[in-house]
C-alpha cells in the first residue's frame, strides 16, 4: 500500500496529494475545487474540532449558527471587506429550475431571478454584525463571545486538498466588547489558544506574529497569526486572530449604552482556523511510508494485530488481548483489535503505517508462550518486545513520549532551516531553503518587489523578536527590526 506513494524528495506536491488519497483522508469531488472528506480524515478533523471547541468554551465562548447565504448589500457596508473578498464570492442569482421545453434537461428558470443576489458566505462578519445590532443594547450585553462551526466558500482557481479548496470547513469566532482594550486582549488570547493547540496537540512549533498592512484580513485593524514550517521549508499560516476595531460596528450601526449613559460603538474581533490544519498535520510530520499522527489527534492510537495460522490460536490471542483492550480504554486510549481474516498481518502492518497509527502491537502464539508483545512505534520505526503483564503502563508512557518526540523533531527541523540574512544575495539563496529573518524598510512597495522577485512573502512581524535596528536587505533603507520571510502555501 505505502509503496504506491511517491517519495517527498522526488515530487513533494505529488507525494502530498497521493498520500491524502491513499491514506483515505479525502478525494476530489465532481465540483472543481471542492473535496469529499472521507471517514478517516473526518475522524481526525473531529478530534481537532472537539479539542478546540472545549478550549473555546473554557474561555467563555458559546456556539451559534448563522445563515449560509448573505445579501449582497451586506458586503457593501464595509469597503475594505468587500474589496478583499469580491473576487472570491460565489453568487446565487435564481431560486428555481425548470424542465427545458426542448428536452435539454433541467435549466434555470429566467422568471425566478432573485430581487437581490445572495452571496455564499466567504466569511460571516457581515451577517453576524447585522444580528449583533439587535442583540446588543447596553453594556450589560457585553462582552458577546460567539463561535460558529461552519463551511465557507471562496472561489479558488488553484486548489489542493485541505490546503486550498473552494469550500472548506472551519470555525469563526466573532466577539463584541465595550472597550478597545478588551477587544485587543481577546484577539491576543485567541492567538494563544491557537498556538497552544497547534503545539500541544498537533505537535507543530509555531511563530506568533502580526501581519503587515498588505497581508492583514480585509476590514481588520490588525491581524495576528501563527506560522508553521512544513517539511519542504515552506510556511503555512495555521491560524489568524483579527482586531477589527470599530469598523464593523460602524458599518452595521452596532452601538451600546455605557454605564454612564453614553452611546458608543462596540469593539470587535474575529478569529478562525480551518481544515487547512489537516494539511499542516500531514506536511509537517508524514514520511514516505504514510502519515505520522501525534497520539493526541490519532483516531486510533493503538492497533493490535493478531499473528496466527489456526483459528484456535486466534481464540487464545483474543482471550489474552481482551483484558488489555479494557485496560487501555479505561485510560482513555483509543485502541482497535483487528481480527479481519480477509487480510494478512503484513498487509495490516502496511495499512496502519500508512494511516499513521502511533503504536502497533503484534501478538502471536509464541508471544503467548513467552508472555510478550511486539511493540512498533510509527514515529521512529523502532520495534521491541515488552512483557504482556505491564504492556498497558508501557503503552501509556510510550504515547506521551511519541507526542513529545514528534514535536521535538519538527522543532529541530525548523531550527535547522531558519536563518538570518544580511544582504540581498544571501537572502535570495536562503529563502529557497526555509525561513529567513531579515530587515525590511516597512514599505508595501518593498514588500511587493521582494515577493515579485523571489515569491517569498513576509509571513509576520514576530511578537517575540528582539528589536534590532539595521538596513533593509532590498533597499538599504533603515529598518526597525527583522521580519519573517518565507515561501508559503
C-alpha positions in Angstrom: 0.0 0.0 0.0 2.5 2.6 1.1 4.9 1.8 -1.8 2.3 3.5 -4.1 3.2 6.9 -2.6 5.9 8.9 -4.5 8.8 10.0 -2.3 9.0 13.5 -0.9 12.4 14.1 -2.5 11.1 13.2 -5.9 8.0 15.2 -6.0 6.8 16.9 -2.8 3.5 18.1 -4.3 2.6 14.7 -5.8 3.7 12.9 -2.6 1.2 15.1 -0.6 -1.7 14.6 -3.0 -1.3 10.9 -3.3 -0.8 10.5 0.5 -4.1 12.3 1.2 -5.9 9.9 -1.2 -4.1 6.7 -0.3 -4.5 7.2 3.4 -8.2 7.6 3.0 -8.4 11.2 4.1 -10.1 13.0 1.2 -10.7 13.0 -2.5 -11.7 15.4 -5.2 -15.5 15.9 -5.7 -17.3 16.4 -9.0 -17.3 20.1 -8.3 -14.0 21.6 -9.2 -12.1 22.8 -6.1 -14.3 21.0 -3.6 -13.5 17.8 -1.7 -15.1 14.8 -0.1 -13.6 14.3 3.3 -13.6 10.5 4.0 -14.4 8.9 7.3 -10.8 8.6 8.5 -10.0 12.2 7.5 -13.1 13.4 9.2 -12.3 11.4 12.3 -9.0 13.4 12.6 -10.9 16.7 12.0 -13.4 15.7 14.6 -10.7 15.3 17.2 -9.3 18.7 16.3 -12.8 20.2 16.4 -13.7 18.7 19.7 -10.5 19.8 21.4 -10.7 23.4 20.1 -14.4 23.6 20.9 -13.6 22.7 24.5 -10.8 25.3 24.6 -13.2 27.9 23.3 -15.8 27.1 25.9 -13.2 27.2 28.7 -12.5 30.8 27.6 -16.2 31.8 27.8 -17.3 31.4 24.2 -20.7 29.9 23.1 -21.6 28.3 19.8 -24.3 29.6 17.4 -25.1 29.3 13.8 -25.7 31.9 11.1 -27.0 31.6 7.5 -25.0 30.3 4.6 -26.4 32.9 2.3 -25.7 36.6 2.8 -27.5 39.5 1.0 -25.1 41.2 -1.5 -25.9 44.6 0.0 -24.3 43.5 3.3 -20.9 43.3 1.7 -21.2 46.8 0.5 -21.3 48.2 4.0 -17.6 47.7 4.9 -15.5 48.9 2.0 -12.2 47.1 2.7 -14.1 43.8 3.4 -16.0 43.8 0.1 -12.8 44.6 -1.8 -10.9 41.8 -0.1 -13.4 39.1 -0.9 -15.2 40.3 -4.1 -13.1 38.2 -6.5 -13.7 35.0 -4.4 -17.5 35.2 -4.0 -20.0 32.6 -5.3 -23.3 34.3 -6.2 -26.8 32.9 -6.1 -29.0 34.7 -8.7 -32.0 32.4 -9.2 -34.2 30.3 -6.9 -35.8 27.8 -9.2 -35.1 25.3 -12.0 -37.5 24.0 -14.7 -37.6 21.4 -17.4 -36.3 22.6 -20.7 -39.1 22.7 -23.3 -36.7 21.5 -26.0 -35.8 18.4 -23.9 -32.4 19.5 -22.8 -33.0 18.5 -19.2 -33.1 21.0 -16.4 -32.4 24.7 -16.9 -32.5 27.8 -14.8 -36.0 29.4 -14.8 -35.4 33.0 -16.1 -38.6 34.1 -14.3 -37.1 33.1 -10.9 -34.4 35.7 -10.6 -33.8 37.0 -7.1 -34.5 40.6 -6.4 -31.2 40.8 -4.6 -28.4 38.4 -5.3 -27.2 36.2 -2.4 -23.5 35.5 -1.6 -22.4 32.1 -0.4 -20.5 33.1 2.7 -16.8 33.6 2.2 -16.7 34.6 5.9 -19.6 35.7 8.2 -18.7 39.1 9.7 -21.4 40.9 7.8 -24.3 38.7 8.6 -23.2 38.3 12.2 -22.7 42.0 12.8 -26.2 42.6 11.3 -27.5 40.3 14.1 -25.4 41.9 16.8 -27.2 45.2 16.1 -30.3 43.6 17.6 -28.6 41.6 20.3 -26.5 44.5 21.8 -28.3 47.4 23.5 -26.2 48.2 26.6 -23.0 47.4 28.5 -24.9 44.6 30.2 -25.0 42.7 26.8 -21.2 42.8 26.6 -18.9 41.1 26.0 -20.6 38.9 23.4 -18.5 35.9 22.8 -19.8 33.8 19.9 -18.2 31.0 17.8 -19.6 29.2 14.7 -18.6 25.9 13.2 -19.5 26.1 9.5 -18.5 25.7 5.9 -17.5 28.6 3.7 -16.9 29.2 0.0 -14.0 31.1 -1.6 -13.8 30.5 -5.3 -10.2 29.4 -5.6 -8.6 28.8 -9.0 -5.7 26.7 -7.9 -6.7 24.1 -5.4 -5.1 21.4 -3.3 -6.9 19.0 -0.9 -7.2 20.5 2.5 -4.6 23.3 1.9 -6.7 25.4 -0.5 -10.2 24.4 -1.6 -13.2 26.4 -2.8 -15.3 25.0 0.0 -13.8 24.2 3.4 -14.8 23.6 7.0 -13.8 25.9 9.8 -14.7 27.8 12.9 -15.1 31.5 13.1 -15.2 33.4 16.3 -16.9 36.8 16.4 -16.9 38.9 19.6 -18.0 42.3 20.6 -16.6 44.3 23.5 -17.2 47.6 25.4 -13.6 48.8 25.2 -10.7 48.7 22.8 -8.5 47.1 25.5 -10.9 44.2 26.0 -11.1 43.6 22.3 -7.3 43.6 21.9 -7.0 41.3 24.9 -9.5 38.9 23.3 -7.5 39.0 20.0 -4.3 38.0 21.7 -6.0 35.4 23.9 -7.4 33.5 21.0 -4.0 33.7 19.2 -2.5 32.0 22.3 -5.3 29.4 22.2 -4.5 28.5 18.6 -0.8 28.4 19.3 -1.3 26.1 22.3 -3.5 23.8 20.3 -1.1 23.5 17.3 1.9 23.0 19.5 0.4 20.8 22.3 -1.9 18.7 20.1 -0.7 18.9 16.5 3.0 18.8 17.7 4.0 21.6 15.4 6.0 24.6 16.7 4.7 28.0 15.6 5.9 31.5 15.4 3.4 34.1 16.6 3.3 37.5 14.9 1.3 40.3 13.3 0.7 40.6 9.6 1.8 43.5 7.6 -0.7 46.0 6.3 -0.9 44.3 2.9 -1.4 40.9 4.4 -4.0 41.7 7.1 -7.6 40.5 6.9 -9.9 42.7 4.9 -11.7 45.0 7.3 -9.3 44.4 10.2 -7.2 47.0 12.1 -4.6 44.3 13.0 -4.2 40.6 12.1 -2.3 38.3 14.3 -1.2 34.9 13.1 0.7 31.7 13.8 3.1 30.4 11.2 4.4 26.8 10.9 7.1 25.3 8.8 6.4 22.3 6.6 9.0 19.7 5.6 9.8 21.4 2.3 10.8 24.6 4.2 7.6 26.5 3.2 5.4 28.3 5.6 1.8 27.6 6.3 -0.5 30.0 8.1 -2.1 27.9 10.8 -4.5 30.3 12.4 -5.4 34.0 12.5 -7.0 36.4 15.0 -8.2 39.8 14.0 -8.7 43.0 15.9 -11.5 44.7 14.0 -11.6 47.9 15.9 -15.0 49.6 15.4 -15.0 49.0 11.6 -17.9 46.5 11.5 -19.7 48.2 14.4 -19.8 51.4 12.4 -20.7 49.7 9.2 -23.7 47.9 10.8 -24.5 50.6 13.4 -23.9 48.4 16.4 -24.0 50.7 19.4 -24.4 50.2 23.2 -25.2 52.4 26.1 -22.3 52.7 28.6 -22.7 52.7 32.4 -22.5 56.5 32.2 -25.5 56.6 29.8 -23.4 57.5 26.7 -23.9 55.8 23.4 -20.8 54.3 21.8 -19.9 51.8 19.1 -18.7 48.4 20.3 -15.2 47.0 19.5 -14.9 43.7 17.6 -12.7 40.7 16.9 -12.9 37.7 14.7 -10.6 34.6 14.6 -10.6 31.3 12.8 -8.9 28.0 11.9 -9.9 25.6 9.1 -9.4 22.2 7.6 -6.2 23.7 6.4 -4.8 22.4 9.7 -5.3 18.9 8.2 -2.8 19.8 5.5 -0.4 21.2 8.1 -0.6 18.0 10.1 0.3 15.9 7.0 3.1 18.2 5.6 4.8 18.7 9.0 5.1 15.1 10.1 4.3 12.5 7.4 7.1 10.5 5.6 7.4 8.3 2.5 5.6 5.4 4.2 2.5 7.5 5.1 1.0 9.6 7.9 2.7 10.2 11.2 0.0 11.2 13.6 0.5 12.7 17.0 -1.2 10.4 19.5 -3.5 13.3 20.8 -5.1 13.6 17.4 -4.9 10.0 16.1 -8.4 8.4 15.7 -6.7 5.1 16.5 -3.8 5.5 19.0 -3.0 1.8 19.3 -3.7 -1.0 16.8 -3.4 -4.6 17.9 -2.8 -7.2 15.2 -3.0 -10.9 15.9 -0.5 -13.1 14.0 -1.8 -16.6 13.6 -2.4 -19.5 11.3 -5.0 -21.5 13.1 -8.4 -20.4 14.4 -7.7 -21.9 17.8 -4.6 -19.6 18.0 -6.8 -16.5 17.4 -9.1 -17.7 20.2 -6.2 -17.8 22.6 -4.8 -14.5 21.4 -8.3 -12.9 21.8 -8.6 -14.2 25.3 -5.2 -12.6 26.2 -6.0 -9.3 24.4 -9.4 -8.6 25.8 -8.1 -7.5 29.3 -5.5 -5.3 27.5 -8.3 -3.7 25.4 -10.4 -3.0 28.5 -7.5 -1.5 30.5 -6.4 0.8 27.6 -9.9 2.0 27.1 -10.3 2.7 30.8 -7.3 5.0 30.5 -9.0 6.9 27.6 -6.7 5.4 25.0 -8.3 4.7 21.6 -7.5 1.1 20.6 -8.6 -1.3 17.9 -8.1 -5.1 17.7 -8.0 -6.0 14.0 -9.3 -9.6 13.7 -10.2 -9.4 10.0 -9.5 -12.7 8.2 -9.6 -11.0 4.8 -6.1 -9.6 5.1 -2.7 -11.0 6.2 -0.8 -9.4 9.1 1.8 -7.9 6.8 -0.9 -6.1 4.8 -2.4 -4.8 8.0 1.0 -3.6 9.2 1.4 -1.5 6.0 -2.1 -0.2 6.2 -1.8 1.1 9.7 1.6 2.5 9.0 0.1 4.4 6.0 -2.6 5.7 8.3 -0.1 6.9 10.8 -1.3 4.9 13.8 1.2 5.8 16.6 1.6 2.3 18.1 1.2 -1.2 16.8 1.1 -4.2 19.0 1.5 -7.7 17.4 0.8 -10.9 19.3 1.2 -14.4 18.1 1.3 -17.9 19.6 5.0 -17.7 20.6 4.3 -14.3 22.3 1.6 -16.0 24.4 4.1 -18.7 25.4 6.7 -16.1 26.4 4.3 -13.6 27.8 5.5 -10.8 25.5 4.1 -8.3 23.0 5.9 -6.9 19.9 5.6 -3.1 20.1 6.3 -0.9 17.0 6.4 2.9 17.0 5.3 4.8 13.9 7.4 7.8 14.6 10.8 6.1 14.8 10.0 2.7 13.3 11.6 1.1 16.4 10.4 -2.3 17.5 10.7 -4.0 20.9 9.4 -6.9 22.9 7.6 -6.0 26.1 6.2 -8.0 28.9 2.5 -8.6 28.5 1.7 -8.1 32.1 3.0 -4.5 32.1 2.1 -3.5 28.5 -0.7 -1.1 29.4 1.5 1.1 31.5 4.2 0.9 28.9 1.8 1.9 26.1 0.5 4.9 28.1 4.1 6.2 28.7 5.1 5.5 25.1 2.2 7.5 23.7 3.4 10.5 25.7 6.9 10.0 24.5 5.8 9.8 20.9 3.8 13.0 21.2 6.9 14.8 22.6 9.3 13.2 20.1 7.2 14.3 17.0 7.2 17.8 18.3 10.9 17.8 19.0 11.6 16.5 15.5 9.6 19.3 13.9 11.2 21.9 16.2 14.7 20.7 15.3 13.8 20.8 11.6 12.6 24.3 11.9 15.6 25.5 13.8 18.0 23.9 11.3 16.1 25.6 8.4 15.7 29.1 9.9 18.5 31.6 9.1 19.3 35.3 9.2 20.1 37.2 6.0 22.1 40.4 6.0 22.3 41.0 2.2 20.1 40.7 -0.8 22.3 37.9 -2.3 22.3 36.0 1.0 18.5 36.4 1.2 17.8 35.1 -2.3 19.8 32.0 -1.5 18.5 31.3 2.0 14.8 31.9 1.2 14.9 28.9 -1.1 15.7 26.6 1.8 13.3 27.8 4.6 12.5 30.6 7.0 14.6 33.8 6.8 14.7 36.7 9.3 15.8 39.8 7.5 15.5 43.6 7.8 12.7 45.4 5.9 12.2 49.1 5.5 8.5 48.9 6.4 7.0 49.9 3.0 4.4 47.9 1.0 6.3 48.8 -2.2 9.5 47.0 -1.0 7.4 44.1 0.3 5.7 43.7 -3.2 9.1 43.9 -5.0 10.6 41.2 -2.8 7.6 39.0 -3.5 7.8 39.6 -7.2 11.5 38.7 -7.4 11.6 35.7 -5.0 8.0 34.6 -4.5 8.7 35.0 -0.8 6.3 37.0 1.5 6.6 38.5 4.9 4.8 35.8 7.0 4.7 38.0 10.0 6.4 40.6 12.2 7.3 38.2 15.1 5.9 39.2 18.5 8.9 38.0 20.4 11.5 39.3 18.1 14.1 41.5 19.7 14.2 45.0 18.3 17.3 45.3 16.2 17.9 48.3 14.0 19.5 47.6 10.7 19.2 48.2 6.9 16.6 46.7 4.6 18.1 43.9 2.6 16.5 45.1 -0.6 16.6 49.0 -0.4 19.3 49.6 2.2 16.9 52.0 4.0 16.7 52.0 7.8 14.9 49.1 9.5 13.5 48.8 13.0 13.8 45.1 13.2 13.8 41.8 11.4 10.7 40.2 10.0 10.0 36.6 9.0 10.2 35.8 5.2 9.3 32.5 3.6 7.7 31.0 0.6 4.3 29.8 1.6 1.2 27.7 0.9 
